[in-house]
Amino acid sequence: MILFDRGTYNRAGTLLKASLLGMRVTEIPPRVFMRRLPEEEFKKHGELVRKFEFPVVMAHGPYYDITTSDEEAREKALKAHLRAKELAKTAGAEIYIVQLGVRDEKAGFDVVKDSISKIIDDKLVIAIKNAYADRERGTLEEIKELIELNPERMTIALQLENAFLLEHVVYEDLDIHRADLEATEDYRYDLLERARKLPGRSEYLVLRFSQVTVFYKGRMMRKKRVPLGRGYPSLDPMLNAIARFMVDKRKSGESRRIVFEYTGPSENKYRDAITLFASLMYRISDLIERAF
């Protein structure tokens, strides 16, 4: 059976609002772990997610680079992640998301593997987030290799717009409109299939999404999250692909929990999340009427 849980990121003070709006997923954002808050704050968060009965609680690790060849900086980053994942468990999280960092050829991929092996935990599922530009670690092939370190404790956190930007090489020319035309519904369905076929915790498929715009900062492309309807990639092909994918997997009898998190900017994030999920559910409803 396919289970569909959806939500967005929250601090402890917004969990009640998220619960009242029917959110079933919540994520502790990375900046919470970068503020050096006392453990009591995370205990409070854990009590609230249990009280409001969130089925899926995630935590996004801090934005510190664990792939750098600078040993001192890498050790500090690892120390921060080790502290964050303990606090994540205190806060009730079961999935801990890791963003890898820069593609430092001096370090090599063995350094990346070593860093991840130190973060793997027997009480958390470690979800590796995919990259959005070639300067970052986190292609699907690299994530596959990392998951194979410990498939029982790892999975992918598929940031949909990141895959769109990277695989359509938007970092080369910033032509996000051209990429959007190339990113057909079939491409997006295939992306979901590729993520599904990765090794790792088969009961989860973690999807994350925000529309974005892109710009150069110096010589490097950056992305900026924007409110729903004001950026790329386009919603229709993506939502059609997700709806088809979910109904197809249900028809095949597959058992999986699809965790879909809206990661857009805090401005109107709840309204945008509800609009996104409702639009997806309309599509699923139409397909179900024809399929069953």
Secondary structure as the mmCIF struct_conf table of DSSP 4:
data_model
#
loop_
_struct_conf.conf_type_id
_struct_conf.id
_struct_conf.beg_label_comp_id
_struct_conf.beg_label_asym_id
_struct_conf.beg_label_seq_id
_struct_conf.end_label_comp_id
_struct_conf.end_label_asym_id
_struct_conf.end_label_seq_id
STRN STRN1 ILE A 2 TYR A 9
HELX_RH_3T_P HELX_RH_3T_P1 ALA A 12 THR A 14
HELX_RH_AL_P HELX_RH_AL_P1 LEU A 15 LEU A 20
TURN_TY1_P TURN_TY1_P1 LEU A 21 GLY A 22
STRN STRN2 VAL A 25 ILE A 28
HELX_RH_AL_P HELX_RH_AL_P2 PRO A 30 PHE A 33
TURN_TY1_P TURN_TY1_P2 MET A 34 ARG A 36
HELX_RH_AL_P HELX_RH_AL_P3 GLU A 39 LYS A 51
TURN_TY1_P TURN_TY1_P3 PHE A 52 GLU A 53
BEND BEND1 PRO A 55 PRO A 55
STRN STRN3 VAL A 56 HIS A 60
HELX_LH_PP_P HELX_LH_PP_P1 GLY A 61 PRO A 62
BEND BEND2 TYR A 63 TYR A 63
BEND BEND3 ILE A 66 THR A 67
BEND BEND4 SER A 69 SER A 69
HELX_RH_AL_P HELX_RH_AL_P4 GLU A 71 THR A 90
TURN_TY1_P TURN_TY1_P4 ALA A 91 GLY A 92
BEND BEND5 GLU A 94 GLU A 94
STRN STRN4 ILE A 95 GLN A 99
STRN STRN5 GLY A 101 VAL A 102
TURN_TY1_P TURN_TY1_P5 GLU A 105 ALA A 107
HELX_RH_AL_P HELX_RH_AL_P5 PHE A 109 ILE A 119
BEND BEND6 ASP A 122 LEU A 124
STRN STRN6 VAL A 125 LYS A 129
HELX_LH_PP_P HELX_LH_PP_P2 ASN A 130 ALA A 131
BEND BEND7 TYR A 132 ALA A 133
TURN_TY1_P TURN_TY1_P6 ASP A 134 ARG A 135
STRN STRN7 GLU A 136 ARG A 137
HELX_RH_AL_P HELX_RH_AL_P6 LEU A 140 ILE A 147
TURN_TY1_P TURN_TY1_P7 GLU A 148 LEU A 149
HELX_RH_3T_P HELX_RH_3T_P2 PRO A 151 ARG A 153
STRN STRN8 MET A 154 GLN A 159
HELX_RH_AL_P HELX_RH_AL_P7 LEU A 160 GLU A 167
TURN_TY1_P TURN_TY1_P8 HIS A 168 VAL A 169
HELX_RH_AL_P HELX_RH_AL_P8 VAL A 170 ASP A 173
HELX_RH_AL_P HELX_RH_AL_P9 ILE A 176 GLU A 182
BEND BEND8 ALA A 183 ALA A 183
HELX_RH_AL_P HELX_RH_AL_P10 GLU A 185 ARG A 196
TURN_TY1_P TURN_TY1_P9 LYS A 197 LYS A 197
BEND BEND9 LEU A 198 GLY A 200
TURN_TY1_P TURN_TY1_P10 SER A 202 GLU A 203
STRN STRN9 TYR A 204 PHE A 209
STRN STRN10 VAL A 212 LYS A 217
TURN_TY1_P TURN_TY1_P11 GLY A 218 ARG A 219
STRN STRN11 MET A 220 ARG A 225
TURN_TY1_P TURN_TY1_P12 LEU A 228 GLY A 229
BEND BEND10 ARG A 230 GLY A 231
STRN STRN12 TYR A 232 TYR A 232
BEND BEND11 PRO A 233 PRO A 233
HELX_RH_AL_P HELX_RH_AL_P11 LEU A 235 LYS A 251
TURN_TY1_P TURN_TY1_P13 SER A 252 GLY A 253
STRN STRN13 ARG A 256 TYR A 262
BEND BEND12 SER A 266 SER A 266
TURN_TY1_P TURN_TY1_P14 GLU A 267 ASN A 268
HELX_RH_AL_P HELX_RH_AL_P12 LYS A 269 ALA A 291
#
